[in-house]
Amino acid sequence: MAKSYLLRLDENDLGQLLDGLTVRAEAWEKTAEYHRTGISSPDFMVEECDDAAEADRMAGHYRAIIDKLSKQREEQV
């Protein structure tokens, strides 16, 4: 089992962390879409991975982290 950590952040810092994780998740989602379609917007840098499935896994991992943090925040409101 992976080790768990208890972190304390103020509301602003947690918001910044969630924003950053969202940006990363979106980048992986766009990368997966690129691997499926071959199309990417000119202002987007495709993440390095083997295929859409790997990009989907990465996006899912980021989304899972966001969900965990968001649920913990809601429990403390």
mmCIF file as gemmi writes it, N, C-alpha and C atoms, coordinates in Angstrom:
data_model
loop_
_atom_site.group_PDB
_atom_site.id
_atom_site.type_symbol
_atom_site.label_atom_id
_atom_site.label_alt_id
_atom_site.label_comp_id
_atom_site.label_asym_id
_atom_site.label_entity_id
_atom_site.label_seq_id
_atom_site.pdbx_PDB_ins_code
_atom_site.Cartn_x
_atom_site.Cartn_y
_atom_site.Cartn_z
_atom_site.occupancy
_atom_site.B_iso_or_equiv
_atom_site.pdbx_formal_charge
_atom_site.auth_seq_id
_atom_site.auth_asym_id
_atom_site.pdbx_PDB_model_num
ATOM 1 N N . MET Axp A 1 ? 0.842 -1.184 0 1 0 ? 1 A 1
ATOM 2 C CA . MET Axp A 1 ? 0 0 0 1 0 ? 1 A 1
ATOM 3 C C . MET Axp A 1 ? 0.881 1.239 0 1 0 ? 1 A 1
ATOM 4 N N . ALA Axp A 2 ? 0.499 2.223 -0.779 1 0 ? 2 A 1
ATOM 5 C CA . ALA Axp A 2 ? 1.258 3.472 -0.866 1 0 ? 2 A 1
ATOM 6 C C . ALA Axp A 2 ? 1.114 4.261 0.432 1 0 ? 2 A 1
ATOM 7 N N . LYS Axp A 3 ? 2.142 4.977 0.775 1 0 ? 3 A 1
ATOM 8 C CA . LYS Axp A 3 ? 2.127 5.807 1.966 1 0 ? 3 A 1
ATOM 9 C C . LYS Axp A 3 ? 1.214 7.012 1.74 1 0 ? 3 A 1
ATOM 10 N N . SER Axp A 4 ? 0.445 7.391 2.773 1 0 ? 4 A 1
ATOM 11 C CA . SER Axp A 4 ? -0.434 8.553 2.704 1 0 ? 4 A 1
ATOM 12 C C . SER Axp A 4 ? 0.181 9.714 3.458 1 0 ? 4 A 1
ATOM 13 N N . TYR Axp A 5 ? -0.135 10.914 3.013 1 0 ? 5 A 1
ATOM 14 C CA . TYR Axp A 5 ? 0.371 12.134 3.641 1 0 ? 5 A 1
ATOM 15 C C . TYR Axp A 5 ? -0.79 13.04 4.004 1 0 ? 5 A 1
ATOM 16 N N . LEU Axp A 6 ? -0.655 13.73 5.091 1 0 ? 6 A 1
ATOM 17 C CA . LEU Axp A 6 ? -1.604 14.756 5.485 1 0 ? 6 A 1
ATOM 18 C C . LEU Axp A 6 ? -0.945 16.098 5.184 1 0 ? 6 A 1
ATOM 19 N N . LEU Axp A 7 ? -1.558 16.862 4.293 1 0 ? 7 A 1
ATOM 20 C CA . LEU Axp A 7 ? -1.025 18.166 3.91 1 0 ? 7 A 1
ATOM 21 C C . LEU Axp A 7 ? -2.006 19.245 4.329 1 0 ? 7 A 1
ATOM 22 N N . ARG Axp A 8 ? -1.504 20.363 4.753 1 0 ? 8 A 1
ATOM 23 C CA . ARG Axp A 8 ? -2.359 21.487 5.124 1 0 ? 8 A 1
ATOM 24 C C . ARG Axp A 8 ? -2.039 22.652 4.196 1 0 ? 8 A 1
ATOM 25 N N . LEU Axp A 9 ? -3.08 23.113 3.511 1 0 ? 9 A 1
ATOM 26 C CA . LEU Axp A 9 ? -2.944 24.231 2.583 1 0 ? 9 A 1
ATOM 27 C C . LEU Axp A 9 ? -4.047 25.234 2.876 1 0 ? 9 A 1
ATOM 28 N N . ASP Axp A 10 ? -3.74 26.517 2.675 1 0 ? 10 A 1
ATOM 29 C CA . ASP Axp A 10 ? -4.842 27.472 2.804 1 0 ? 10 A 1
ATOM 30 C C . ASP Axp A 10 ? -5.695 27.389 1.537 1 0 ? 10 A 1
ATOM 31 N N . GLU Axp A 11 ? -6.857 28.01 1.591 1 0 ? 11 A 1
ATOM 32 C CA . GLU Axp A 11 ? -7.83 27.905 0.504 1 0 ? 11 A 1
ATOM 33 C C . GLU Axp A 11 ? -7.249 28.342 -0.84 1 0 ? 11 A 1
ATOM 34 N N . ASN Axp A 12 ? -6.501 29.434 -0.845 1 0 ? 12 A 1
ATOM 35 C CA . ASN Axp A 12 ? -5.914 29.934 -2.088 1 0 ? 12 A 1
ATOM 36 C C . ASN Axp A 12 ? -4.907 28.94 -2.663 1 0 ? 12 A 1
ATOM 37 N N . ASP Axp A 13 ? -4.05 28.401 -1.814 1 0 ? 13 A 1
ATOM 38 C CA . ASP Axp A 13 ? -3.049 27.441 -2.291 1 0 ? 13 A 1
ATOM 39 C C . ASP Axp A 13 ? -3.705 26.175 -2.845 1 0 ? 13 A 1
ATOM 40 N N . LEU Axp A 14 ? -4.757 25.705 -2.17 1 0 ? 14 A 1
ATOM 41 C CA . LEU Axp A 14 ? -5.466 24.53 -2.674 1 0 ? 14 A 1
ATOM 42 C C . LEU Axp A 14 ? -6.106 24.84 -4.021 1 0 ? 14 A 1
ATOM 43 N N . GLY Axp A 15 ? -6.667 26.013 -4.17 1 0 ? 15 A 1
ATOM 44 C CA . GLY Axp A 15 ? -7.241 26.409 -5.453 1 0 ? 15 A 1
ATOM 45 C C . GLY Axp A 15 ? -6.189 26.434 -6.553 1 0 ? 15 A 1
ATOM 46 N N . GLN Axp A 16 ? -5.02 26.96 -6.239 1 0 ? 16 A 1
ATOM 47 C CA . GLN Axp A 16 ? -3.929 27.002 -7.223 1 0 ? 16 A 1
ATOM 48 C C . GLN Axp A 16 ? -3.489 25.583 -7.596 1 0 ? 16 A 1
ATOM 49 N N . LEU Axp A 17 ? -3.41 24.713 -6.609 1 0 ? 17 A 1
ATOM 50 C CA . LEU Axp A 17 ? -3.023 23.322 -6.854 1 0 ? 17 A 1
ATOM 51 C C . LEU Axp A 17 ? -4.039 22.633 -7.755 1 0 ? 17 A 1
ATOM 52 N N . LEU Axp A 18 ? -5.318 22.811 -7.465 1 0 ? 18 A 1
ATOM 53 C CA . LEU Axp A 18 ? -6.363 22.209 -8.292 1 0 ? 18 A 1
ATOM 54 C C . LEU Axp A 18 ? -6.343 22.768 -9.711 1 0 ? 18 A 1
ATOM 55 N N . ASP Axp A 19 ? -6.106 24.067 -9.847 1 0 ? 19 A 1
ATOM 56 C CA . ASP Axp A 19 ? -6.007 24.669 -11.187 1 0 ? 19 A 1
ATOM 57 C C . ASP Axp A 19 ? -4.858 24.048 -11.977 1 0 ? 19 A 1
ATOM 58 N N . GLY Axp A 20 ? -3.713 23.888 -11.324 1 0 ? 20 A 1
ATOM 59 C CA . GLY Axp A 20 ? -2.552 23.3 -11.992 1 0 ? 20 A 1
ATOM 60 C C . GLY Axp A 20 ? -2.802 21.861 -12.408 1 0 ? 20 A 1
ATOM 61 N N . LEU Axp A 21 ? -3.426 21.088 -11.542 1 0 ? 21 A 1
ATOM 62 C CA . LEU Axp A 21 ? -3.748 19.703 -11.875 1 0 ? 21 A 1
ATOM 63 C C . LEU Axp A 21 ? -4.758 19.636 -13.024 1 0 ? 21 A 1
ATOM 64 N N . THR Axp A 22 ? -5.69 20.576 -13.054 1 0 ? 22 A 1
ATOM 65 C CA . THR Axp A 22 ? -6.676 20.624 -14.134 1 0 ? 22 A 1
ATOM 66 C C . THR Axp A 22 ? -5.995 20.905 -15.47 1 0 ? 22 A 1
ATOM 67 N N . VAL Axp A 23 ? -5.049 21.809 -15.476 1 0 ? 23 A 1
ATOM 68 C CA . VAL Axp A 23 ? -4.301 22.115 -16.7 1 0 ? 23 A 1
ATOM 69 C C . VAL Axp A 23 ? -3.574 20.872 -17.2 1 0 ? 23 A 1
ATOM 70 N N . ARG Axp A 24 ? -2.964 20.12 -16.282 1 0 ? 24 A 1
ATOM 71 C CA . ARG Axp A 24 ? -2.25 18.9 -16.672 1 0 ? 24 A 1
ATOM 72 C C . ARG Axp A 24 ? -3.228 17.85 -17.208 1 0 ? 24 A 1
ATOM 73 N N . ALA Axp A 25 ? -4.37 17.685 -16.541 1 0 ? 25 A 1
ATOM 74 C CA . ALA Axp A 25 ? -5.367 16.719 -17.012 1 0 ? 25 A 1
ATOM 75 C C . ALA Axp A 25 ? -5.834 17.082 -18.416 1 0 ? 25 A 1
ATOM 76 N N . GLU Axp A 26 ? -6.101 18.357 -18.634 1 0 ? 26 A 1
ATOM 77 C CA . GLU Axp A 26 ? -6.554 18.804 -19.954 1 0 ? 26 A 1
ATOM 78 C C . GLU Axp A 26 ? -5.483 18.569 -21.016 1 0 ? 26 A 1
ATOM 79 N N . ALA Axp A 27 ? -4.226 18.773 -20.663 1 0 ? 27 A 1
ATOM 80 C CA . ALA Axp A 27 ? -3.142 18.531 -21.618 1 0 ? 27 A 1
ATOM 81 C C . ALA Axp A 27 ? -3.11 17.062 -22.031 1 0 ? 27 A 1
ATOM 82 N N . TRP Axp A 28 ? -3.306 16.174 -21.066 1 0 ? 28 A 1
ATOM 83 C CA . TRP Axp A 28 ? -3.311 14.746 -21.396 1 0 ? 28 A 1
ATOM 84 C C . TRP Axp A 28 ? -4.554 14.36 -22.185 1 0 ? 28 A 1
ATOM 85 N N . GLU Axp A 29 ? -5.683 14.987 -21.885 1 0 ? 29 A 1
ATOM 86 C CA . GLU Axp A 29 ? -6.897 14.718 -22.652 1 0 ? 29 A 1
ATOM 87 C C . GLU Axp A 29 ? -6.728 15.176 -24.103 1 0 ? 29 A 1
ATOM 88 N N . LYS Axp A 30 ? -6.123 16.332 -24.305 1 0 ? 30 A 1
ATOM 89 C CA . LYS Axp A 30 ? -5.861 16.822 -25.664 1 0 ? 30 A 1
ATOM 90 C C . LYS Axp A 30 ? -4.85 15.933 -26.375 1 0 ? 30 A 1
ATOM 91 N N . THR Axp A 31 ? -3.885 15.411 -25.642 1 0 ? 31 A 1
ATOM 92 C CA . THR Axp A 31 ? -2.899 14.497 -26.231 1 0 ? 31 A 1
ATOM 93 C C . THR Axp A 31 ? -3.579 13.212 -26.684 1 0 ? 31 A 1
ATOM 94 N N . ALA Axp A 32 ? -4.483 12.687 -25.862 1 0 ? 32 A 1
ATOM 95 C CA . ALA Axp A 32 ? -5.225 11.481 -26.252 1 0 ? 32 A 1
ATOM 96 C C . ALA Axp A 32 ? -6.023 11.75 -27.522 1 0 ? 32 A 1
ATOM 97 N N . GLU Axp A 33 ? -6.664 12.907 -27.57 1 0 ? 33 A 1
ATOM 98 C CA . GLU Axp A 33 ? -7.44 13.27 -28.754 1 0 ? 33 A 1
ATOM 99 C C . GLU Axp A 33 ? -6.532 13.372 -29.985 1 0 ? 33 A 1
ATOM 100 N N . TYR Axp A 34 ? -5.356 13.934 -29.816 1 0 ? 34 A 1
ATOM 101 C CA . TYR Axp A 34 ? -4.4 14.017 -30.927 1 0 ? 34 A 1
ATOM 102 C C . TYR Axp A 34 ? -4.047 12.621 -31.44 1 0 ? 34 A 1
ATOM 103 N N . HIS Axp A 35 ? -3.785 11.698 -30.522 1 0 ? 35 A 1
ATOM 104 C CA . HIS Axp A 35 ? -3.426 10.339 -30.933 1 0 ? 35 A 1
ATOM 105 C C . HIS Axp A 35 ? -4.591 9.643 -31.641 1 0 ? 35 A 1
ATOM 106 N N . ARG Axp A 36 ? -5.82 9.998 -31.288 1 0 ? 36 A 1
ATOM 107 C CA . ARG Axp A 36 ? -6.977 9.394 -31.948 1 0 ? 36 A 1
ATOM 108 C C . ARG Axp A 36 ? -7.254 10.004 -33.323 1 0 ? 36 A 1
ATOM 109 N N . THR Axp A 37 ? -7.016 11.329 -33.459 1 0 ? 37 A 1
ATOM 110 C CA . THR Axp A 37 ? -7.428 12.016 -34.682 1 0 ? 37 A 1
ATOM 111 C C . THR Axp A 37 ? -6.277 12.51 -35.548 1 0 ? 37 A 1
ATOM 112 N N . GLY Axp A 38 ? -5.111 12.692 -34.93 1 0 ? 38 A 1
ATOM 113 C CA . GLY Axp A 38 ? -3.984 13.267 -35.656 1 0 ? 38 A 1
ATOM 114 C C . GLY Axp A 38 ? -4.067 14.781 -35.763 1 0 ? 38 A 1
ATOM 115 N N . ILE Axp A 39 ? -5.057 15.376 -35.096 1 0 ? 39 A 1
ATOM 116 C CA . ILE Axp A 39 ? -5.274 16.822 -35.176 1 0 ? 39 A 1
ATOM 117 C C . ILE Axp A 39 ? -4.953 17.462 -33.83 1 0 ? 39 A 1
ATOM 118 N N . SER Axp A 40 ? -4.204 18.573 -33.893 1 0 ? 40 A 1
ATOM 119 C CA . SER Axp A 40 ? -3.858 19.32 -32.687 1 0 ? 40 A 1
ATOM 120 C C . SER Axp A 40 ? -3.88 20.801 -33.017 1 0 ? 40 A 1
ATOM 121 N N . SER Axp A 41 ? -4.308 21.606 -32.075 1 0 ? 41 A 1
ATOM 122 C CA . SER Axp A 41 ? -4.296 23.045 -32.313 1 0 ? 41 A 1
ATOM 123 C C . SER Axp A 41 ? -2.85 23.546 -32.317 1 0 ? 41 A 1
ATOM 124 N N . PRO Axp A 42 ? -2.574 24.61 -33.053 1 0 ? 42 A 1
ATOM 125 C CA . PRO Axp A 42 ? -1.197 25.096 -33.17 1 0 ? 42 A 1
ATOM 126 C C . PRO Axp A 42 ? -0.623 25.627 -31.853 1 0 ? 42 A 1
ATOM 127 N N . ASP Axp A 43 ? -1.468 25.967 -30.905 1 0 ? 43 A 1
ATOM 128 C CA . ASP Axp A 43 ? -0.975 26.509 -29.639 1 0 ? 43 A 1
ATOM 129 C C . ASP Axp A 43 ? -0.863 25.439 -28.543 1 0 ? 43 A 1
ATOM 130 N N . PHE Axp A 44 ? -0.941 24.167 -28.927 1 0 ? 44 A 1
ATOM 131 C CA . PHE Axp A 44 ? -0.892 23.078 -27.955 1 0 ? 44 A 1
ATOM 132 C C . PHE Axp A 44 ? 0.315 22.189 -28.211 1 0 ? 44 A 1
ATOM 133 N N . MET Axp A 45 ? 1.035 21.864 -27.139 1 0 ? 45 A 1
ATOM 134 C CA . MET Axp A 45 ? 2.188 20.974 -27.228 1 0 ? 45 A 1
ATOM 135 C C . MET Axp A 45 ? 1.759 19.583 -26.768 1 0 ? 45 A 1
ATOM 136 N N . VAL Axp A 46 ? 1.826 18.608 -27.67 1 0 ? 46 A 1
ATOM 137 C CA . VAL Axp A 46 ? 1.419 17.24 -27.373 1 0 ? 46 A 1
ATOM 138 C C . VAL Axp A 46 ? 2.375 16.642 -26.343 1 0 ? 46 A 1
ATOM 139 N N . GLU Axp A 47 ? 1.815 15.973 -25.331 1 0 ? 47 A 1
ATOM 140 C CA . GLU Axp A 47 ? 2.622 15.319 -24.304 1 0 ? 47 A 1
ATOM 141 C C . GLU Axp A 47 ? 3.286 14.074 -24.893 1 0 ? 47 A 1
ATOM 142 N N . GLU Axp A 48 ? 4.413 13.7 -24.339 1 0 ? 48 A 1
ATOM 143 C CA . GLU Axp A 48 ? 5.146 12.543 -24.838 1 0 ? 48 A 1
ATOM 144 C C . GLU Axp A 48 ? 4.568 11.261 -24.244 1 0 ? 48 A 1
ATOM 145 N N . CYS Axp A 49 ? 4.05 10.41 -25.125 1 0 ? 49 A 1
ATOM 146 C CA . CYS Axp A 49 ? 3.537 9.106 -24.714 1 0 ? 49 A 1
ATOM 147 C C . CYS Axp A 49 ? 3.42 8.225 -25.951 1 0 ? 49 A 1
ATOM 148 N N . ASP Axp A 50 ? 3.069 6.965 -25.736 1 0 ? 50 A 1
ATOM 149 C CA . ASP Axp A 50 ? 3.016 6.007 -26.843 1 0 ? 50 A 1
ATOM 150 C C . ASP Axp A 50 ? 1.729 6.053 -27.655 1 0 ? 50 A 1
ATOM 151 N N . ASP Axp A 51 ? 0.598 6.298 -26.975 1 0 ? 51 A 1
ATOM 152 C CA . ASP Axp A 51 ? -0.672 6.225 -27.687 1 0 ? 51 A 1
ATOM 153 C C . ASP Axp A 51 ? -1.792 6.883 -26.872 1 0 ? 51 A 1
ATOM 154 N N . ALA Axp A 52 ? -2.993 6.874 -27.445 1 0 ? 52 A 1
ATOM 155 C CA . ALA Axp A 52 ? -4.142 7.498 -26.791 1 0 ? 52 A 1
ATOM 156 C C . ALA Axp A 52 ? -4.473 6.816 -25.468 1 0 ? 52 A 1
ATOM 157 N N . ALA Axp A 53 ? -4.302 5.512 -25.398 1 0 ? 53 A 1
ATOM 158 C CA . ALA Axp A 53 ? -4.62 4.79 -24.161 1 0 ? 53 A 1
ATOM 159 C C . ALA Axp A 53 ? -3.732 5.257 -23.011 1 0 ? 53 A 1
ATOM 160 N N . GLU Axp A 54 ? -2.456 5.438 -23.285 1 0 ? 54 A 1
ATOM 161 C CA . GLU Axp A 54 ? -1.551 5.923 -22.237 1 0 ? 54 A 1
ATOM 162 C C . GLU Axp A 54 ? -1.929 7.349 -21.823 1 0 ? 54 A 1
ATOM 163 N N . ALA Axp A 55 ? -2.249 8.183 -22.79 1 0 ? 55 A 1
ATOM 164 C CA . ALA Axp A 55 ? -2.648 9.559 -22.485 1 0 ? 55 A 1
ATOM 165 C C . ALA Axp A 55 ? -3.949 9.57 -21.676 1 0 ? 55 A 1
ATOM 166 N N . ASP Axp A 56 ? -4.881 8.693 -22.026 1 0 ? 56 A 1
ATOM 167 C CA . ASP Axp A 56 ? -6.123 8.591 -21.26 1 0 ? 56 A 1
ATOM 168 C C . ASP Axp A 56 ? -5.857 8.17 -19.816 1 0 ? 56 A 1
ATOM 169 N N . ARG Axp A 57 ? -4.945 7.243 -19.615 1 0 ? 57 A 1
ATOM 170 C CA . ARG Axp A 57 ? -4.592 6.813 -18.254 1 0 ? 57 A 1
ATOM 171 C C . ARG Axp A 57 ? -4.007 7.972 -17.455 1 0 ? 57 A 1
ATOM 172 N N . MET Axp A 58 ? -3.135 8.739 -18.075 1 0 ? 58 A 1
ATOM 173 C CA . MET Axp A 58 ? -2.54 9.889 -17.394 1 0 ? 58 A 1
ATOM 174 C C . MET Axp A 58 ? -3.604 10.924 -17.044 1 0 ? 58 A 1
ATOM 175 N N . ALA Axp A 59 ? -4.475 11.22 -17.996 1 0 ? 59 A 1
ATOM 176 C CA . ALA Axp A 59 ? -5.557 12.176 -17.732 1 0 ? 59 A 1
ATOM 177 C C . ALA Axp A 59 ? -6.438 11.67 -16.602 1 0 ? 59 A 1
ATOM 178 N N . GLY Axp A 60 ? -6.76 10.397 -16.621 1 0 ? 60 A 1
ATOM 179 C CA . GLY Axp A 60 ? -7.581 9.813 -15.572 1 0 ? 60 A 1
ATOM 180 C C . GLY Axp A 60 ? -6.933 9.892 -14.207 1 0 ? 60 A 1
ATOM 181 N N . HIS Axp A 61 ? -5.623 9.699 -14.174 1 0 ? 61 A 1
ATOM 182 C CA . HIS Axp A 61 ? -4.905 9.784 -12.904 1 0 ? 61 A 1
ATOM 183 C C . HIS Axp A 61 ? -4.985 11.209 -12.337 1 0 ? 61 A 1
ATOM 184 N N . TYR Axp A 62 ? -4.761 12.196 -13.188 1 0 ? 62 A 1
ATOM 185 C CA . TYR Axp A 62 ? -4.878 13.588 -12.744 1 0 ? 62 A 1
ATOM 186 C C . TYR Axp A 62 ? -6.306 13.898 -12.285 1 0 ? 62 A 1
ATOM 187 N N . ARG Axp A 63 ? -7.305 13.426 -13.024 1 0 ? 63 A 1
ATOM 188 C CA . ARG Axp A 63 ? -8.692 13.665 -12.637 1 0 ? 63 A 1
ATOM 189 C C . ARG Axp A 63 ? -9.019 12.991 -11.297 1 0 ? 63 A 1
ATOM 190 N N . ALA Axp A 64 ? -8.438 11.818 -11.052 1 0 ? 64 A 1
ATOM 191 C CA . ALA Axp A 64 ? -8.665 11.127 -9.777 1 0 ? 64 A 1
ATOM 192 C C . ALA Axp A 64 ? -8.075 11.922 -8.613 1 0 ? 64 A 1
ATOM 193 N N . ILE Axp A 65 ? -6.892 12.486 -8.818 1 0 ? 65 A 1
ATOM 194 C CA . ILE Axp A 65 ? -6.272 13.315 -7.773 1 0 ? 65 A 1
ATOM 195 C C . ILE Axp A 65 ? -7.149 14.535 -7.495 1 0 ? 65 A 1
ATOM 196 N N . ILE Axp A 66 ? -7.618 15.18 -8.564 1 0 ? 66 A 1
ATOM 197 C CA . ILE Axp A 66 ? -8.488 16.353 -8.424 1 0 ? 66 A 1
ATOM 198 C C . ILE Axp A 66 ? -9.74 15.972 -7.635 1 0 ? 66 A 1
ATOM 199 N N . ASP Axp A 67 ? -10.333 14.838 -7.966 1 0 ? 67 A 1
ATOM 200 C CA . ASP Axp A 67 ? -11.541 14.395 -7.262 1 0 ? 67 A 1
ATOM 201 C C . ASP Axp A 67 ? -11.275 14.163 -5.78 1 0 ? 67 A 1
ATOM 202 N N . LYS Axp A 68 ? -10.161 13.516 -5.458 1 0 ? 68 A 1
ATOM 203 C CA . LYS Axp A 68 ? -9.822 13.259 -4.058 1 0 ? 68 A 1
ATOM 204 C C . LYS Axp A 68 ? -9.668 14.564 -3.283 1 0 ? 68 A 1
ATOM 205 N N . LEU Axp A 69 ? -8.932 15.491 -3.86 1 0 ? 69 A 1
ATOM 206 C CA . LEU Axp A 69 ? -8.718 16.771 -3.181 1 0 ? 69 A 1
ATOM 207 C C . LEU Axp A 69 ? -10.016 17.56 -3.043 1 0 ? 69 A 1
ATOM 208 N N . SER Axp A 70 ? -10.831 17.548 -4.081 1 0 ? 70 A 1
ATOM 209 C CA . SER Axp A 70 ? -12.099 18.278 -4.047 1 0 ? 70 A 1
ATOM 210 C C . SER Axp A 70 ? -13.037 17.688 -2.994 1 0 ? 70 A 1
ATOM 211 N N . LYS Axp A 71 ? -13.098 16.37 -2.903 1 0 ? 71 A 1
ATOM 212 C CA . LYS Axp A 71 ? -13.947 15.738 -1.895 1 0 ? 71 A 1
ATOM 213 C C . LYS Axp A 71 ? -13.475 16.061 -0.491 1 0 ? 71 A 1
ATOM 214 N N . GLN Axp A 72 ? -12.155 16.035 -0.279 1 0 ? 72 A 1
ATOM 215 C CA . GLN Axp A 72 ? -11.634 16.372 1.038 1 0 ? 72 A 1
ATOM 216 C C . GLN Axp A 72 ? -11.952 17.814 1.392 1 0 ? 72 A 1
ATOM 217 N N . ARG Axp A 73 ? -11.862 18.707 0.406 1 0 ? 73 A 1
ATOM 218 C CA . ARG Axp A 73 ? -12.19 20.112 0.654 1 0 ? 73 A 1
ATOM 219 C C . ARG Axp A 73 ? -13.66 20.249 1.019 1 0 ? 73 A 1
ATOM 220 N N . GLU Axp A 74 ? -14.548 19.581 0.288 1 0 ? 74 A 1
ATOM 221 C CA . GLU Axp A 74 ? -15.985 19.661 0.559 1 0 ? 74 A 1
ATOM 222 C C . GLU Axp A 74 ? -16.312 19.129 1.953 1 0 ? 74 A 1
ATOM 223 N N . GLU Axp A 75 ? -15.615 18.114 2.4 1 0 ? 75 A 1
ATOM 224 C CA . GLU Axp A 75 ? -15.863 17.538 3.725 1 0 ? 75 A 1
ATOM 225 C C . GLU Axp A 75 ? -15.516 18.511 4.854 1 0 ? 75 A 1
ATOM 226 N N . GLN Axp A 76 ? -14.689 19.505 4.553 1 0 ? 76 A 1
ATOM 227 C CA . GLN Axp A 76 ? -14.219 20.422 5.59 1 0 ? 76 A 1
ATOM 228 C C . GLN Axp A 76 ? -14.924 21.785 5.544 1 0 ? 76 A 1
ATOM 229 N N . VAL Axp A 77 ? -15.841 21.948 4.619 1 0 ? 77 A 1
ATOM 230 C CA . VAL Axp A 77 ? -16.536 23.239 4.492 1 0 ? 77 A 1
ATOM 231 C C . VAL Axp A 77 ? -17.551 23.41 5.594 1 0 ? 77 A 1
